[in-house]
Amino acid sequence: MILRDQADLRPAYNIPDRNERLRFVYTTLTQHSVKTQAGLRATLDRLHVQYRPYYLVNAMEVNGGPILRAYLSTRPEVDRILTSQHLRPLPAPVPVEVGHEPAPTGPGWNVAEIGADRVWKELGVTGKGIVVGQSDSGVQGGHPALRDNYRGTIMGGQDDRNWLDPWNHTRSPSDIGGHGTHTLGSMVGKGGIGIAPDAEWFGCVNLARNLGNPALYLNCMQFMLAPFPQSGDPFRDGDPTLAAHVINDSWGCPPLEGCDANALVSAVSALKAAGIFVVASAGNEGPRCGSVSDPIALYADVFSVGAMDQSGNVAFFSSRGPVTVDGSGRVKPDILAPGVDVLSSMPQNTFGIESGTSMAGPQVVGVVALMWSAQPKLICNVDRTQQILERTARPYTGPKDSCSVGGVPNNTSGYGIVDAYAAVKAALEEK
């Protein structure tokens, strides 16, 4: 259930120090939620009903039936109640998805297409000093393309505050489905697959199987803001000074999983207030106009990414705007990036080719990591970073469709194709 009273985080934008800003957001959110949830918590405790409180959205996941739901819907604190789906466990052993491609011998087509390899060679920028947050199916932490820049490895093998698995409670980075290992490789993987190969990463499992719920997504979004020990309390034990700089979200939360259009809007607004750049894949429901329809890609505070192929054309499956489910008519996606036949890491030390906007979003995460590594003055300045990405995007010259009317930006290709080299050069020129 989502409460009516959400915290006011506007003062965060006036705090110049990043750590102080992160602490302000975390403290304000947790204190506000504890205060406004007190009556509901007391009632549920008295009824011996299990629940889990959240702060990034002021909300609670309650384990109850229709009678309790009807009662809670009458409480004045409660705005609305959503369904939080839970899947039965799979029988063991679960087969692991692996790739079947040879290891790369140089930058992939996607890396060269957006000029990331030029950024490394000509500008000497590889993402060093930036921390990327990954919420996905998991990560094979020992993959040779990923193991050396896992923050837990850098911290001497410490998985606490660097890995969280609300699904299977694994203690260190692991991945069965392969989706998360692939998307992370496109962000920070070494050997030519990642856009920012010297950025650090930490991760969370929000979609171990291909059906999640709002609570699982919130578990990981809170971990991105204030990582906490695996056995800790996110309200008391979070450390916002370990927050991600930029996070990848190659997932969507449709009504089938329990989300309505605004289920996670407060969460992404809070992350932006904390100075965290949020990237989301636009979705794979194209070419229908209005198919950017699931949280979190539809939100104004999220930089949403559609997919293009090696010919420079928008992928047929790439979701298009405008956003209609919330009545905004908002233009989406914001930009295009390579998302067809992308080579990246897969479980069991393998490599594989995948397609989808899930592959496109990580490219932009890597570009933001390069920009902020090159120009620390941009760190936390989400709006200015987004403006640079938009201004430096290469014009889209591929086939148009009925969604792309109206010039630039438009609901097929946004501002155009992300250009890592131009974006980093522009970042370096910032005063």
N, C-alpha and C positions, 0 to 999 in steps of 0.2 A: 504494500500500500504506500502511496506517495502522499506526504503531508502537504498542507496548504502553505505553511510558513517555510520558505527557503531563505538561506542566509544572504545577507547583503555583503558582497565582496568588492564593491566599487573602490573602497580606500586602497586596495592592494595595488592598483595601477599607479599610485603616487609614491610607492616605496621603491627607491632606486637599488638597494642591495638585494641581490637575488635570494640569498638564504633567508633574510628577514622577510621578504615577500612570501616565500614559500611557507615559512613558519606562521605568518599572519593568516594565510589562507587555511592551513591545516588547523590551527587553533580555533579560528573563528567557526569553521565548519563543524568540528567535533563538539565544541562547547554549545553551539546553537542546537545541534541535534540532540545532545543529552538533555538540554533544558526543555525543548519542545516535545520530546518523546516521553518525558517522565510519566505523564498520566497513563499513556497507552502501555508503557512497560509495566507499570504497577498493576494494571488490570490483567494483562496477560500472565504476569507472574502469579497473581492470585488465582487465576484459572488453570495454572500449570500448563500453559500453552507454550510450545517452543517457538522461538523467533530469532531472527538475526537483524540487528539494527545497521543502518548505513548512514554515512554522513555526506558523501560527495553529492548524492541526491539525498535530501532529508526523507528517508524512507525506511520501511521495515519489511522483511520477508517473514510471513507468518505461516506456520504449519497448522492450518485449520480447514474446516469444511464449510459448507454453504450457510449454516446457521451463524457461525462466527463471522463469516464474511458479511452477512446481512447486518449483523450488529455493528461491526466496525465501520461500515459505510454510513452509519448514522452519527458517528462521532464528529464533532465540529472540527477537530484537528485534521481530519482525513479529507484529502482532495478527491482521490479516486483509488480504486483497487484493481490491480492487474493480475493476470494469472502467470505464475512462475512455473513453467514446465520442468519436470525432472524425469530423466530417462532411467530405465532399469539398467543395471550393469550388464556388460557384455560377458558371455562365457569366455573363460581363459582356455588356451592362450589366444591373444588377439594378434593376427598377422600384422607385420610392420611394412608400411609402404617404403619401397626403395626406388632409386633411380637406375637408369640403364644407359647412361651416356658417359663417355670418357671424361676424365678430369680436364678442365680448361687449360689451354696453353697460353692464354693471353686474354685481354679484355673481351667480354661478350659483345654481341652486336648492340645490345641495349646500352651498355656502358659507353661504347664509342658513339652511338647515335646522339646521346645527350651531351657529349663532350667531357664526361667525367675523367677519362684517361688523360685528357689535355690539362685538366685541373691538377692532377697529380704531377705530371711531367713539367709543365710550364709554370705553374703557380706554386708548386711544392706543398699543396694542401691535400690532406688525406683523411681529415675528420678527427685528428688527435685532440683530446681534451673535451670531447662531446660524448654524452651518454644517451644512447638510444634505448627506448623501452619497447618491448615486444609483448603483445597479448594475442595469443593464437592457439594452435593445437598443441604447442610445445616446441621444444628445440632439442636436437641431439647435441648436447653440450660438448661432447668430445670430438665432434667433427673437425678434421684438420683445418677447414676453412673458417671455423668459428671459435675454437677452444682458446686461442691465445688472447682474444680481446673480450672474453666473458669476464665481467667485473668480479665474479666470484673467484676466478682463477687469479686475477690481478691482486685480489685481497687475500691471497694465500689459501685458496680453496674454501672460502666461506660462502656457503649457499644461502644462509640466513640473510634476509633483506635483498637477495639477488635472484631468488627463485621461489615461486609460489605455484602450487598445483591444487586448486580447490576441488578438482575432479577426482584424481587418483591418489593425491597426497604423496607423490614422488618427492624425494628429498633433494634431488639434484636434476639438472636439466635433462629431459628425455622427451621423446616424440614418437608416437606410433603412426599417426596419420601422414606426417611428412609435410603438411602445408606450412606449418610454422618454421620448420627448418629451411624450407625453400624461400619463404618471404624474408626471413632474417638474413639469409645469404645474400639476397639482392641489396640489402642495406649496408651490411658491414663485412661480408665475406671476403676472405683473402683469395689471391690467385686469379683475380680478374672478374669475379662474379659480383662483387659488392661496390656500391658507389662510394662509400666512405669506409675503406678497409681498416683504418686505424681508430675509428670510433669504438668506444666500449658499449657493451650491451648487458641488459638484465631482462628477465622474462617472467611471464605468468601464463598459465593455461586457462583460457576462458572458453575454449571450444574443442575439447578433446575429441568430441564427435560432432557431426555436422548438424547439431541442434542444441542451442543453448537456452538461456533465459536471462531476464534483466538482472537478476541477482548475481549470476556468474560473471556477467560483463562488468558489473559494479565492483565485484571483488578485485578484479584486475585493474580497473581504472583507479581505484583507491591505492592499490599497490604502486602504480606508476607515480602518484603524487607523494606518497609517504611510505616507502617500503618498511615492512615490519617483520620480525622473526616468524618462522613458520608456525611456531606454537604460540605466537603472541596475539595481542589484541590490537586491531587496527586503530581503535579510538585512543588507546593509551601508549602504544609502543611504536607508532609510526615515526620515521625519521625523514622529514621533508628535505633535509639537506642532501639526501641521496636520491632525490627525484630525477626522473628523466628530463632531458632537455627537449626532446622531440619523440613522439610516440607514433607507432604504426598500428592501424586498425583495419586489417584486411578481412572484415566481417560485417555483417548487418544483422539487425534484430527485427525481424518481421513480426506481424501480428501472430503468426503461428507459434512464435517463441514467447509471446506474452507482451511484447512492446506495443504501445501506441505511438503516434507520431512524436510526442513530447516526452516520452518516458525517460530519456537520458539527456535532455537538453540542459538541465541544471548541472549535470556532471561535466559536460564539455565547456560550459561557461565558467565553471570553477577552475578547470584546468587552464583555460586561457588566462583567467585572472591571476593564476600562479605563475604565468609566463611560460607555460609549456605549449609547444607547437603541436597541434593534433592533426594528423593526416589520416584520411579514410579512403578506402577504395569505393568507387561510385556504385558498384554492383554490376551484375551480369544479366540484367533483364531487358537489354536493348534488343532491337533498335526502336522500341516503342517510346514515343515522347511521354514524359511524365513518369518514367520508370526509375528515377532516383527517388525512392519512396520509403526506405527503411533507415532508422537511426543506425549510425550517427552521421552518415554521409549527407543527409539532407540539411544539416544545421548550418547556420551562418557562421558559427565559430569554429567550423571544421573546414580544412582545406581538402576538397574532394577531388579524386583523380580518376579519369577515364583511361581507357586503354587504346593504344595504337599498334599497328603492325610494322614490319620491316620496310614496307613500301611507303610508310608515312600516312597511312589511312586509318581512320578510326575503326576499331574492331566492331563487327556487327553486333556482338553481344554486349558491348559497353553501354551501360545505362545512360539515358538521356534525361534532361530536365524538360520543362520546369517542375519545381517541387509543388505538387498540388495537395498532398495529404494533410498539410498543416494550413492550407489556404494562403500561403505566402506568395506563390508564383515565383519563388527564388530561382535565379539562374544557377544551374549545376550541370556538369561538373565544373570545377574551377580551372582545370588544366588537364592535358593529356601526357601520358608517359608510356614507354614501351611495356606492352602487356601480352604479347603473342609470341609463343615459342621462346620463352626466356629460360636460359640455362642457369641453374643454381644448385645449392647443396640439398641433399636428401639424407634420410637416416641411413645408418650403417656405413658411414663414410662414402656414400655414393653421390652421384650428380644426376639431375634429371631436368627435362624440359617441361614447363607448364605454361598454360595460358589463362588469362583472366584479369579483371581489374585488380585482383589480389596481388598480381605480379607487378602492376603499374604503381600502386601506392607506395611500395617500398623504395622505388626509384626516387620519389620526391622526398621521402624521409632522408635518404642519403644526401640529396642535394642540400637540404636544410642543415644537416650536420656539417657539410663542407662549408657552407656560408658562415655558420656560427663559429666554426673552427678558425676560419680565415679572419673573421671580424667579430671579436668578442663583444664589441659595443652593441651588436644586434641581439645578443642573447636576451631572452624574455620579451623582446619587442616583436610580438607576433604580427601585429598589423603592418609594420614596416617591412618585415621579412616577406610577408605575403605580397605586398605591393611590388617588391623587387622581382619576385617570381613571376608575377603577372606582366610586369613591364618588359622583362627580358625574354619572355616566352617567344619561341619562333612561331611565325604565323602558320596556321594550319592551311595547307593547300590541297588536301585530299577532297574526295567527293563530299558534296553537301547533301543534306536531307531536310525534311520538313521541320526538324527540330532546331536547325542551325540558322534560321532566319533571324535578322536583327543585328547583324554585324558581330562585333567582338566586345564583350564575351557573348557566347551563345550556348544553347543547351545541348550541343553535340560535342564541341571541342573546347569550351571555356575560353580562356585567353590564348590558347594555342598549345604548343609542345614545349615541355620544360627544357631549359637550356642550362645545364650545370655550369658550363664555362662562362657564359655571359652573366649568370646570376652571381657567381663567386667574384668575378671581376667587379661587378657593380657593388657587391658587399664590401670589397676592399676599398672602394672609393668613398664609403660612408664616413662622414666626419663625426 
